[in-house]
Structure formats: structure tokens, C-alpha cells
């Protein structure tokens, strides 16, 4: 299985830290960046190939990857020239040729312990499997998920009514079997719409869940992950990672 990592954004909510450096290159563990830790986690869990979608600061990302080889995983990049004027639907569409077989899709600002990815990989039963977590209250910035009685996704988006929300998506999805074809066909439809530049790829996942019922979930309740959107998130991720790093497998080991 391969992974596609969406790392084209600047991360404006983290300014001034991201005035020159893209969010994915912010240091999380000493000198290791968010992207480096993501690649190490992928490699430890048996993912052998990664495509990183770059945009803001692409040259810095390329230099970073050239200097820091991660054992066990081959890494390539693709450039999104529209990173400054579009959301991540376009990044997904540009990387669609890499979606010809089973793959993982990972937001470039989500970090997690190995157990999160292992839980997802062990839970794949549907064409699409969305990694979700649960909490008592969901705020406006959470990517909310509505579930049916079997745990499948029936709707996903930030604007779901509070009484319909049963989980939040953490920014990690597995596509297997017919999933890659269903998703790429959905991307082709979505990019032809007038508002494509303002859409997230999860709008395609929402349509597949709503119309076809092919989107399952993997709950990672009790496992550690964090989305890094602003300075407070970065501070907590740095602090919490130190306590979780000891749970990781050796770099290059396969679970």
C-alpha cells in the first residue's frame, strides 16, 4: 500500500512560524519535522511508498526530503501550482494517477502514534475507511461525521447539525478494492464544478457515503493523534509527542 500526503498548504494560522517555512516542515520532535515523523510512522507500519503533494515552500520540502532519508519507504513529490488559491480537492485531483491501487490519504498536518495507523489498517472492510475519534463536544473547526447503526458514514462535513454528529474525522483515510476508482471518478466530477477551488476532498467522500453507502470507519478512541492548525496545537503536539514516542516501533520495523 502507498500513501499520499497532502502538504501543499502554508498554514497561515501558524504565522509568523510559517512565513517562510511550510507547515509540514515545522519541527515537532527536536529537529524532526511533522512530515518526517509522518513518513517514519508510515514506514514502521509497513507502508513502502509515499507521494507528497507540495505547494508553498516546495523547494524547502524537496531539500528536506533529499537530506533526510527514511528507511523502508520510497518518497516522491508532485507540485500543486494552485496551492495559494485552492483547497485540498485540487491537490487530490492532481495526484489521482497515484490512486490506481489501494492507498492511504493523509492530511499533512495530522500526526499520530503508530497504533492509530495500525488500527486503521486492521479495520479496512469497505471501499473507503475514514479514521474517526469521539468526544463529548464538537466545535466549528472539527470535521464532523454522522454514522449509521453499523458505524458507516452517512455524512461528513464541518456544518453537520450537532444532534447528527457521532464522531470526527482525523484526516486519515484508507481506500481499498473499488475505493480508489470510486474516489477518482468522484474527483473528476468535483473538479468540473464552478466552486472546485473552494472545496475539500471530503466533499467527494460525503457524496460517496450519502449516495453509495461505501464509507466505513475505524475508531481510534483512546489513541493519540493531533491536528496542527494553530500555535496552541503545535505546542501541545510537541509536548505530547515526547510521552508517546516511546510507544513507537523501531524505525524501519514493520508491524
N, C-alpha and C positions, 0 to 999 in steps of 0.2 A: 504494500500500500504506500502511496505517496501522500504528501501534504502540500497544500497551497496556503501560504501565509500572506495575508493582506497587510502590507506595511507601507502603503503609499502616502499615508497622511502625515501632516506636520505635527499635529497635536497642539492646536492653538491655545487650548485651555491650560497648557503647561508652560506657556510663555512666562518669563524670558528663557527658561531652560531649553526651549525648542526653537529659539530664534535662528540658530544655525544648524542644530543637530535634530534629526527626525526623532520622533517619539520612540521608535523601536530601538534606537541606539543609546537611550538613557541608561546609565549604569544602575543595576539593581543589586548585584552581589559583588562588591568591590569594583573591579574593572570590567566585570562581565555585564553585557548589555541585556536588555529584555529579549532581543532577538537571539542572542547567543544562548540564553537559558532555555528559550523555546526549542531551539534546534537540539540542544543536549537532551531535553526531555523527550522529544520525538525519537531521537536515536536510541536512547535507553529502552524505549518501549517498542522497538522493532521497526520503526519507520525508516526506510532506507533512501528515500528521495524527497527533496523539498524544492518547491518553486516559490521564491519570494517575490511578491509584486512590489516594486519600488515606485517612488514618485518624488516627493520632497526630499532633498539631500541624497539623491540616488547615488551620486559619486561616493559619498561617505559610506553608504551601505555596501557598495561594491568593494571599497577598500577594506572595510571592516571584515567582510567575508573572506577576502583574499588573505588577510593576516591571521585569521582565527579559524583554522580548520577544525571541524567537529568530526571525530572518528565515527564511522559507521553510517554516515549519511552524505549523499551527494546533493549539493546545493546549486541551483541555477536561479537566475533572476529574469524578470520581464518588467519593462518600464511602462508605467501609465502616464502618458503625457497630459492627461486631463485631470491630474490629481488635485489641482487647485480649484477646479470648477465643478467637481462631481463627487457624489458619494460612492460607496464601495460596490454598487451594482456594476459600474463600468470596470473596476478592477477585476471583478469576477468574469465579466464578459471577455475581457482581453486575455484571460488565462484559460479560456474554455477548451483550447486544444490540448491542455494537460488533463482534461477531465474525461479521458477516454476509457478509464477503468476505475476501480474502487479508489476513493481518495478521502482525505480529511480536509476540511476548510477551517482555517484558524484565523481569528482576528489578531492583528499584530500588536494589540495592547492587552491581551489576556495572558496571564501567567498562572501556572498551576503545578501542584505536586504530581509526581508520576501516577499516583493512584487515580487521579481524575481521568487521564487518558486510558489507563488500563481498564477502568470501569466502563468507559465508552466502548472500547474495542471488544469487551466481553459482552456487550449488550446489544450489538447490532443484529436486528431481526427484520428490519424494514428497509425499504429503499433509501430513506433518509432517517437518520437518528440524531436528534438535537440533544445536546448535553444541557441539562437543566439543574437548577438548585431551588431551594424553597426557603421562604422566610415569612415572618408574620405580616409584614407590611411591604408594599412595593411602591417606589417613588416614581416620579415622572420620567426619570432617566433610565429606568430598568426596561429591558426588552422582555415584555410580559408574554406569558404563554397560557392559553386556555387548553385544558385537557378533557378528553372523554373518560368514560369509566375504565377503559383499558390502559390509560396512560398515553394514548396517542394524541398528537397535537391537532386541535381543530381550528386554532387561530394563533397568530403571533404578531406582536407589534407593540409599540410604546403607548398607543392610545386605547388599549382594551379597557372596558369598564372594570372597576375594582372587583365587583362581585363575580366576574368571569375568570379571574386570574388564579391559576393554580401553581405557577412556577415562573422562573425567569430563565431565559437563555443566556449562557455564559460566553458565547462566541466561539463554539467548537462544535462542528457537525461532521458526521460520517455519512458518506454516500456509497452505497453498495448495490450490486445486482443491477436493476433497472434505474437506480437512483441517478447515476451520472447522466444518462440520456434524458431522463425526465427533467433534470435541473438545467442542462444546457439548452434544451428546447424551450424551457421557461425563460431563460436568459435572452434567447433570441427574440422572443415575443416582447419581453420587457424593454429592451433597448430601442425598440421601434416606437415607443410611446413618447409623446412630447415632453413628459416630465422625467425622462430616464436619468438625467444628470442629478436629479434630486432624490433618487430612490436608493434604498438599501437592498442588498441581495435577499434579505429576509422577506421582502415583499413577494419574491418568487416562491420561497418556502411556504409563506402564508397561503398562496394560491394553490399550491400542491396539496397542502393539508386540508384546505377548505373544499376543494373540488374532487380530489382523488383519494384522500384518506391514507396516504402512503408515508406519513411522517410519524415515526416513533420517538421515544425519549429514553435517555439514560440519566437517571438521577444520581447526582454526586453529593447528596446531603451528607454533611459531616466531613467532607474532604475540603482541602484548602485550594482556593483559587482567588484571583483578584483581577479586576479590570482596571487599567490605569488610564483615567481620563483627566485627572487634575492633580495638583501638588499633594493634596492630602492622601490620595490613592497611592501615589508614588512613595510617600513617607511610610505608610502602613505596609506596602508591599516589601519595601526594603527591610523593615523591622521584622515582619512575619516570616519572610523567606529564610532568615537565619535559623529560625526554630524548626523549619520544615526541611531544610537542606539535608539534614542527617537521615531523612527517610528515603532519599533518592538512591537508586541503584548506581553502581559504578558506571562512569561514562563509558559507552561502547558496549555495555552489557545489554542483553535482550531479555525482556521479561518472558 
